[in-house]
Amino acid sequence: MYRIRIVGLGPGPLEQMTMAAWHAITQAAVLVLRTERHPCIEQLRPHLSVGAIIQTCDDLYEACTRFEEVYAAIVERLIALARTHGEIVYAVPGHPCVGERTTALLQQRSVEAGAEVEIVAGLSFMEPVFAAVGVDPMDGGQVIDAMILAKQHHPMIDVNLPLVLGQLYARWLASDVKLTLLNAYPEEHVVTVVQAAGTAQQRLIPLPLAELDHGEHFDHLTSLYVPPLPPHSSFTALQELVAHLRAPEGCPWDREQTLASLRSDLLDECAELLEAIDAEAFVDDNSAAICEELGDVLLSATMMTQIATEEGRFRMADVVRGVVTKLIRRHPHVFGDVTVSGVEHVLANWDTIKAQEKTEKGVPSDPLDGVAPALPALEKARKLQSKAAKAGLLDRAALAQANPALVALLGDAPDERKVGQILWELTALANLHGVNAEDALRSFVVMMRKRLALQK
């Protein structure tokens, strides 16, 4: 059995190194530095054991093109040295278990290689960074590697909590990070670039998020602090509020609601959202109203999920996981190796995947399924015609020409206004004869659904 001791150098000068780390490094017969680019290395050299073998892994960063290759090469080098010498000390910046990918890889590789791995803790970069910006991480601080966030399209964090991004080492990385953060934070949101935290060279650079990548202040000791958005800006804040309203000390009205009682409220909120969107035909920008109505729809969905949670049916995590999993499965051309030729191909794949899902669940596949009973009559008619046409049960072109008088009334190129006018006039005519046009069309759609089902 041979041993590898992974020792944390701390984030900066020698005085920030733990006593255990100091003893491990200064007594090491074989010392491997992941990198010489660390503030304490030159201070440390005079204290190393006489005759100690010292190696670095900086050459692997230049020899490999991807970080995954670098980390794998470092691990293999460490295993080989440990086999030769029996025991080695591997020194890494900060804490071995914070932002150090080689630690996890070495622990995995050591099992099959028959090596013993020991962790000697060190101060991580997180403590001096949070101290530099005056934030207590116990208040809800979030820490993530800048490379991980840069690969996301939306930051997978809580915007109501302070955020620290570590290892923001290059301008191009800062640019990618900025684009991801802009999907959740406004351009003018002031962030702070933290350089060499905890050292004499520490420097704080506050700037608007939109200008994050405008400078050259990035290296291996650079972090980014992103302060929280104003209170009540996160989805978790909404979930907490709704749970509070439903709690014993909450609101009597909210506590009385059920999934059934909120059904009509959800329909009303959806209708008001559509109305706000439609209003943009008459105003230049109705964003404030659309934003408000979207909030009401989100509130309805969150309240219904909270009720289901209390009843032991499912939780928000189940709702989100279900829809995310479904979207990934139904987009193999994005998340898999399927190639599509265009939108029609995407829709065809979508229908095929939905049919496969029903088969796997033991549910009979019906091409006319998926037309919600509660839809407005016009939308029910449109969706039913579309599904029936896809299934070869209806010729929409022939149906559109079935009433010559109506065709003549619409003309050769009817626009939205013309169609709306005719529907308006049909509604007035129905009212004149005491017929509710919405109910009439809904009843007709139900009849056609049954008739089309007999043709299958």
C-alpha positions as CSV (number, residue, x, y, z in Angstrom):
1,M,0.0,0.0,0.0
2,Y,1.3,3.4,-0.9
3,R,0.0,6.8,0.2
4,I,-0.8,10.2,-1.3
5,R,-1.4,13.1,1.1
6,I,-3.3,15.9,-0.5
7,V,-2.5,19.1,1.3
8,G,-4.2,22.5,1.1
9,L,-1.8,25.4,0.7
10,G,-4.5,28.0,1.6
11,P,-5.6,30.9,-0.5
12,G,-2.6,33.2,-0.2
13,P,0.5,34.0,1.9
14,L,2.3,31.5,4.1
15,E,0.6,32.7,7.4
16,Q,-2.7,31.4,6.1
17,M,-1.5,27.8,5.9
18,T,-2.7,25.5,8.6
19,M,-0.2,24.0,11.0
20,A,-1.0,20.4,9.8
21,A,-0.4,21.5,6.2
22,W,2.9,23.2,7.2
23,H,4.2,20.0,8.9
24,A,3.1,17.8,6.0
25,I,4.8,19.9,3.3
26,T,8.0,20.8,5.2
27,Q,8.6,17.1,6.1
28,A,7.7,15.7,2.7
29,A,10.4,13.6,0.9
30,V,8.5,14.0,-2.4
31,L,6.4,17.1,-2.9
32,V,4.3,17.6,-6.0
33,L,2.8,21.1,-6.6
34,R,-0.3,21.3,-8.8
35,T,1.0,24.7,-9.7
36,E,3.9,27.0,-8.8
37,R,1.6,30.0,-9.4
38,H,0.6,30.4,-5.8
39,P,1.5,33.3,-3.4
40,C,3.2,31.1,-0.7
41,I,5.5,29.0,-2.8
42,E,8.5,31.2,-2.8
43,Q,8.1,31.8,1.0
44,L,7.9,28.0,1.5
45,R,10.9,26.9,-0.5
46,P,13.6,27.7,2.2
47,H,11.6,25.5,4.7
48,L,11.4,22.3,2.7
49,S,13.3,19.2,3.6
50,V,16.9,19.0,2.4
51,G,17.1,16.7,-0.6
52,A,13.3,16.7,-1.1
53,I,12.2,15.8,-4.6
54,I,10.0,18.7,-5.9
55,Q,7.9,18.5,-9.0
56,T,5.1,20.7,-10.4
57,C,2.3,19.9,-12.9
58,D,2.5,23.2,-14.7
59,D,3.9,21.5,-17.8
60,L,0.7,19.4,-18.1
61,Y,-1.4,22.6,-18.6
62,E,0.7,23.4,-21.6
63,A,0.8,19.9,-23.0
64,C,-2.9,19.2,-22.8
65,T,-5.7,21.1,-24.7
66,R,-8.6,20.5,-22.3
67,F,-8.8,20.7,-18.5
68,E,-10.2,17.2,-18.3
69,E,-7.0,15.9,-20.0
70,V,-4.9,18.0,-17.6
71,Y,-6.6,16.6,-14.5
72,A,-6.4,13.0,-15.7
73,A,-2.7,13.4,-16.5
74,I,-2.0,14.9,-13.0
75,V,-3.7,11.9,-11.4
76,E,-1.7,9.4,-13.4
77,R,1.6,11.3,-12.6
78,L,0.7,11.2,-8.8
79,I,-0.1,7.5,-8.9
80,A,3.2,6.7,-10.7
81,L,5.2,8.7,-8.2
82,A,3.5,7.2,-5.2
83,R,4.2,3.7,-6.5
84,T,7.9,4.6,-6.9
85,H,8.4,6.4,-3.6
86,G,5.8,4.8,-1.4
87,E,4.5,8.2,-0.1
88,I,4.1,11.6,-1.7
89,V,2.6,14.9,-0.7
90,Y,0.5,16.6,-3.3
91,A,0.0,20.4,-2.6
92,V,-3.0,22.3,-4.1
93,P,-4.2,25.9,-3.7
94,G,-6.8,26.5,-1.1
95,H,-8.6,23.5,0.5
96,P,-8.2,20.1,-1.3
97,C,-12.0,19.6,-1.3
98,V,-13.1,23.0,-2.5
99,G,-12.8,23.8,-6.2
100,E,-10.1,21.1,-6.7
101,R,-11.2,18.6,-9.4
102,T,-8.0,16.5,-9.1
103,T,-8.9,15.5,-5.5
104,A,-12.1,13.8,-6.5
105,L,-10.5,12.1,-9.5
106,L,-7.5,10.9,-7.4
107,Q,-9.9,9.5,-4.7
108,Q,-11.7,7.6,-7.4
109,R,-8.5,6.4,-9.1
110,S,-6.9,5.4,-5.9
111,V,-9.5,2.6,-5.2
112,E,-8.5,0.7,-8.3
113,A,-4.8,1.6,-8.0
114,G,-4.6,0.4,-4.4
115,A,-3.4,3.7,-3.0
116,E,-4.4,5.3,0.3
117,V,-5.4,9.0,0.0
118,E,-5.3,11.4,3.0
119,I,-6.7,14.9,3.1
120,V,-4.9,17.6,5.0
121,A,-7.2,20.6,5.2
122,G,-6.4,24.2,4.3
123,L,-8.2,27.5,4.2
124,S,-10.2,27.7,1.0
125,F,-10.6,30.8,-1.2
126,M,-14.2,31.2,0.0
127,E,-13.4,32.6,3.5
128,P,-11.2,35.5,2.3
129,V,-13.5,36.3,-0.6
130,F,-16.7,36.5,1.5
131,A,-14.7,38.5,4.1
132,A,-13.5,40.9,1.4
133,V,-17.0,41.8,0.3
134,G,-18.4,41.8,3.9
135,V,-20.8,38.8,3.5
136,D,-21.4,36.0,6.0
137,P,-21.8,32.8,3.9
138,M,-24.0,31.4,6.7
139,D,-26.6,33.9,5.6
140,G,-27.1,31.9,2.5
141,G,-24.0,32.3,0.4
142,Q,-23.7,30.4,-2.8
143,V,-20.3,29.3,-4.4
144,I,-19.9,27.9,-7.8
145,D,-17.0,27.4,-10.3
146,A,-17.1,30.1,-13.0
147,M,-16.5,27.4,-15.6
148,I,-19.6,25.5,-14.5
149,L,-21.8,28.6,-14.6
150,A,-20.4,29.7,-18.0
151,K,-21.7,26.5,-19.6
152,Q,-25.3,27.3,-18.5
153,H,-27.8,29.4,-20.4
154,H,-29.6,30.5,-17.2
155,P,-27.7,30.6,-13.8
156,M,-28.9,27.7,-11.7
157,I,-28.8,29.7,-8.5
158,D,-31.1,31.7,-6.2
159,V,-31.0,35.3,-7.1
160,N,-32.1,36.4,-3.6
161,L,-28.8,35.0,-2.1
162,P,-25.2,36.3,-2.4
163,L,-23.2,34.5,-5.0
164,V,-19.4,33.9,-5.4
165,L,-17.9,32.6,-8.6
166,G,-14.5,31.1,-8.2
167,Q,-11.6,30.7,-10.6
168,L,-12.6,33.5,-13.0
169,Y,-9.2,33.3,-14.6
170,A,-9.7,34.8,-18.1
171,R,-11.5,37.5,-19.9
172,W,-13.2,35.1,-22.3
173,L,-14.5,33.2,-19.3
174,A,-15.8,36.4,-17.8
175,S,-17.6,37.1,-21.1
176,D,-19.4,33.8,-21.0
177,V,-20.2,34.2,-17.3
178,K,-21.7,37.6,-18.1
179,L,-24.0,36.3,-20.8
180,T,-25.4,33.6,-18.4
181,L,-25.9,36.0,-15.5
182,L,-27.7,38.6,-17.7
183,N,-30.5,36.0,-18.1
184,A,-31.3,36.6,-14.4
185,Y,-29.8,39.9,-13.5
186,P,-30.2,43.4,-15.0
187,E,-27.3,44.9,-17.0
188,E,-26.8,47.7,-14.4
189,H,-26.5,45.2,-11.5
190,V,-23.3,46.1,-9.7
191,V,-20.9,43.1,-9.2
192,T,-17.5,43.0,-7.7
193,V,-14.4,41.5,-9.1
194,V,-12.2,40.2,-6.2
195,Q,-8.5,39.8,-6.9
196,A,-6.0,38.0,-4.7
197,A,-8.4,37.8,-1.7
198,G,-6.8,37.7,1.7
199,T,-3.4,38.8,0.4
200,A,-1.6,42.1,0.5
201,Q,-2.4,42.5,-3.2
202,Q,-6.2,42.1,-2.6
203,R,-8.2,44.4,-4.8
204,L,-12.0,44.9,-5.2
205,I,-13.3,46.2,-8.5
206,P,-17.1,47.1,-8.5
207,L,-18.6,47.5,-11.9
208,P,-22.0,47.0,-13.7
209,L,-22.5,43.4,-14.8
210,A,-22.7,44.5,-18.5
211,E,-19.1,45.7,-18.2
212,L,-17.7,42.6,-16.5
213,D,-15.5,41.6,-19.5
214,H,-14.3,45.0,-20.4
215,G,-11.0,44.9,-18.5
216,E,-8.0,42.6,-18.2
217,H,-8.3,42.1,-14.4
218,F,-8.5,38.2,-14.5
219,D,-6.1,35.6,-13.3
220,H,-6.0,32.3,-11.3
221,L,-6.7,34.3,-8.1
222,T,-9.8,36.2,-9.4
223,S,-13.3,35.6,-8.1
224,L,-16.6,37.4,-8.7
225,Y,-19.1,38.5,-6.1
226,V,-22.7,38.9,-7.3
227,P,-24.9,40.6,-4.7
228,P,-28.6,39.5,-4.3
229,L,-31.4,41.1,-6.2
230,P,-34.0,43.0,-4.1
231,P,-36.1,40.9,-1.7
232,H,-38.8,38.7,-3.2
233,S,-37.2,38.3,-6.6
234,S,-36.7,34.5,-6.6
235,F,-39.0,31.6,-7.3
236,T,-38.1,30.2,-3.9
237,A,-39.4,33.4,-2.3
238,L,-42.7,32.9,-4.0
239,Q,-42.8,29.3,-2.8
240,E,-42.1,30.4,0.8
241,L,-44.8,33.1,0.6
242,V,-47.4,30.6,-0.7
243,A,-46.5,28.0,2.0
244,H,-46.8,30.8,4.6
245,L,-50.3,31.7,3.3
246,R,-51.4,28.1,3.6
247,A,-49.8,27.6,7.1
248,P,-52.0,27.7,10.3
249,E,-50.9,31.3,10.9
250,G,-51.6,32.2,7.3
251,C,-54.6,33.5,5.4
252,P,-58.1,31.9,6.0
253,W,-59.1,32.3,2.3
254,D,-55.9,30.7,1.0
255,R,-56.1,27.9,3.5
256,E,-59.6,27.0,2.3
257,Q,-58.6,26.6,-1.4
258,T,-58.4,23.2,-3.1
259,L,-57.2,22.2,-6.6
260,A,-60.8,22.2,-7.7
261,S,-61.6,25.6,-6.3
262,L,-58.5,27.2,-8.0
263,R,-59.5,25.8,-11.4
264,S,-61.6,28.8,-12.4
265,D,-59.0,31.2,-11.0
266,L,-56.3,29.6,-13.2
267,L,-58.5,30.0,-16.3
268,D,-59.2,33.6,-15.4
269,E,-55.5,34.4,-14.9
270,C,-54.6,32.8,-18.2
271,A,-57.3,34.8,-19.9
272,E,-56.1,38.0,-18.4
273,L,-52.5,37.2,-19.5
274,L,-53.7,36.6,-23.1
275,E,-55.6,39.9,-22.9
276,A,-52.4,41.7,-21.8
277,I,-50.5,40.2,-24.7
278,D,-53.2,41.1,-27.2
279,A,-53.2,44.7,-25.9
280,E,-49.8,45.2,-27.5
281,A,-51.7,45.6,-30.8
282,F,-52.9,48.9,-29.5
283,V,-50.0,50.1,-27.3
284,D,-46.2,50.2,-28.0
285,D,-45.2,48.3,-24.9
286,N,-47.4,46.5,-22.5
287,S,-44.6,44.7,-20.7
288,A,-45.6,45.9,-17.2
289,A,-49.1,44.4,-17.5
290,I,-47.8,41.2,-19.1
291,C,-45.2,40.8,-16.3
292,E,-48.0,41.3,-13.7
293,E,-50.3,38.8,-15.3
294,L,-47.5,36.2,-15.7
295,G,-46.9,36.6,-12.0
296,D,-50.6,35.8,-11.3
297,V,-50.4,32.6,-13.5
298,L,-47.2,31.6,-11.7
299,L,-48.9,32.2,-8.3
300,S,-51.8,29.9,-9.3
301,A,-49.5,27.1,-10.4
302,T,-47.4,27.5,-7.2
303,M,-50.5,27.5,-4.9
304,M,-51.9,24.4,-6.6
305,T,-48.5,22.7,-6.1
306,Q,-48.4,23.7,-2.5
307,I,-51.8,22.2,-2.0
308,A,-50.6,18.9,-3.6
309,T,-47.6,19.0,-1.3
310,E,-49.7,19.3,1.8
311,E,-51.9,16.4,0.6
312,G,-48.8,14.2,0.0
313,R,-49.3,13.9,-3.7
314,F,-46.2,15.6,-5.1
315,R,-43.9,18.5,-4.6
316,M,-42.6,21.3,-6.7
317,A,-39.4,19.3,-7.3
318,D,-41.5,16.6,-8.9
319,V,-43.3,19.1,-11.1
320,V,-40.1,20.7,-12.3
321,R,-38.2,17.4,-12.7
322,G,-41.1,15.9,-14.7
323,V,-41.4,18.7,-17.2
324,V,-37.6,19.1,-17.6
325,T,-37.2,15.4,-18.1
326,K,-40.0,15.4,-20.6
327,L,-38.5,18.4,-22.6
328,I,-35.1,16.7,-22.8
329,R,-36.7,13.5,-24.0
330,R,-38.8,15.3,-26.6
331,H,-35.8,17.3,-28.0
332,P,-33.4,14.6,-29.1
333,H,-32.2,16.9,-31.8
334,V,-30.9,19.3,-29.1
335,F,-29.9,16.8,-26.3
336,G,-29.2,13.7,-28.4
337,D,-27.8,12.7,-31.7
338,V,-31.0,13.1,-33.8
339,T,-30.8,15.4,-36.9
340,V,-33.8,17.3,-38.1
341,S,-34.5,19.1,-41.3
342,G,-36.8,21.8,-40.0
343,V,-39.8,22.6,-37.8
344,E,-42.1,20.1,-39.5
345,H,-39.5,17.3,-38.7
346,V,-39.4,18.5,-35.1
347,L,-43.1,18.3,-34.7
348,A,-43.3,14.9,-36.3
349,N,-40.6,13.6,-33.9
350,W,-42.6,15.2,-31.0
351,D,-45.7,13.3,-31.9
352,T,-43.8,10.0,-32.3
353,I,-42.2,10.4,-28.9
354,K,-45.5,11.2,-27.3
355,A,-47.0,8.1,-28.8
356,Q,-44.0,6.0,-27.5
357,E,-44.5,7.5,-24.0
358,K,-48.2,6.5,-24.0
359,T,-47.3,3.0,-25.1
360,E,-44.7,2.6,-22.4
361,K,-47.3,3.7,-19.8
362,G,-49.8,1.2,-21.2
363,V,-52.1,4.0,-22.4
364,P,-53.8,3.5,-25.8
365,S,-52.6,6.1,-28.3
366,D,-55.4,8.2,-29.7
367,P,-54.4,10.8,-32.4
368,L,-57.3,13.0,-31.3
369,D,-56.2,13.2,-27.6
370,G,-54.8,16.3,-26.1
371,V,-57.7,18.7,-26.8
372,A,-58.5,20.0,-23.3
373,P,-62.2,20.2,-22.5
374,A,-61.8,23.5,-20.8
375,L,-60.3,25.3,-23.8
376,P,-62.3,28.1,-25.4
377,A,-64.5,26.7,-28.2
378,L,-62.5,28.4,-31.1
379,E,-59.2,26.9,-29.8
380,K,-60.8,23.5,-29.3
381,A,-62.0,23.6,-32.9
382,R,-58.6,24.6,-34.2
383,K,-56.7,22.0,-32.3
384,L,-59.2,19.2,-33.1
385,Q,-59.0,20.1,-36.9
386,S,-55.2,20.1,-36.7
387,K,-55.0,16.7,-35.0
388,A,-57.6,15.1,-37.2
389,A,-55.8,16.4,-40.3
390,K,-52.5,15.0,-39.1
391,A,-54.2,11.6,-38.5
392,G,-55.7,11.7,-42.0
393,L,-59.2,11.9,-40.7
394,L,-60.0,15.4,-42.0
395,D,-59.2,17.3,-45.2
396,R,-58.8,20.9,-43.9
397,A,-58.5,22.3,-47.4
398,A,-61.8,20.7,-48.5
399,L,-63.5,21.8,-45.3
400,A,-62.4,25.4,-45.8
401,Q,-64.0,25.4,-49.3
402,A,-67.2,23.7,-48.1
403,N,-69.3,26.9,-47.8
404,P,-69.0,28.9,-51.0
405,A,-70.8,31.8,-49.5
406,L,-68.4,32.0,-46.6
407,V,-65.4,31.7,-49.0
408,A,-66.7,34.6,-51.1
409,L,-67.3,36.7,-47.9
410,L,-63.7,36.2,-46.8
411,G,-62.2,36.9,-50.2
412,D,-58.9,35.5,-51.6
413,A,-56.6,36.7,-48.9
414,P,-58.4,37.2,-45.6
415,D,-56.4,38.8,-42.8
416,E,-56.9,38.6,-39.1
417,R,-59.1,41.7,-39.0
418,K,-61.4,40.3,-41.7
419,V,-61.8,37.0,-40.0
420,G,-62.4,38.7,-36.6
421,Q,-65.0,40.9,-38.2
422,I,-66.9,37.9,-39.5
423,L,-66.7,36.1,-36.2
424,W,-68.0,39.2,-34.5
425,E,-70.9,39.4,-36.8
426,L,-71.7,35.7,-36.4
427,T,-71.7,36.2,-32.7
428,A,-74.2,39.1,-33.0
429,L,-76.4,37.0,-35.3
430,A,-76.3,34.1,-32.8
431,N,-77.2,36.5,-29.9
432,L,-80.1,37.9,-32.0
433,H,-81.6,34.4,-32.1
434,G,-80.9,33.6,-28.5
435,V,-77.9,31.3,-29.1
436,N,-74.7,31.5,-27.2
437,A,-72.0,31.2,-29.9
438,E,-69.3,29.8,-27.5
439,D,-71.7,27.1,-26.3
440,A,-72.8,26.3,-29.8
441,L,-69.3,25.8,-31.2
442,R,-68.2,23.8,-28.1
443,S,-71.2,21.4,-28.6
444,F,-70.4,21.1,-32.3
445,V,-66.8,20.3,-31.6
446,V,-67.8,17.6,-29.1
447,M,-70.1,16.1,-31.8
448,M,-67.3,16.2,-34.4
449,R,-64.9,14.6,-32.0
450,K,-67.2,11.6,-31.7
451,R,-67.8,11.5,-35.4
452,L,-64.1,11.6,-36.3
453,A,-63.4,9.0,-33.7
454,L,-65.7,6.6,-35.6
455,Q,-63.5,7.0,-38.7
456,K,-60.4,5.7,-37.0
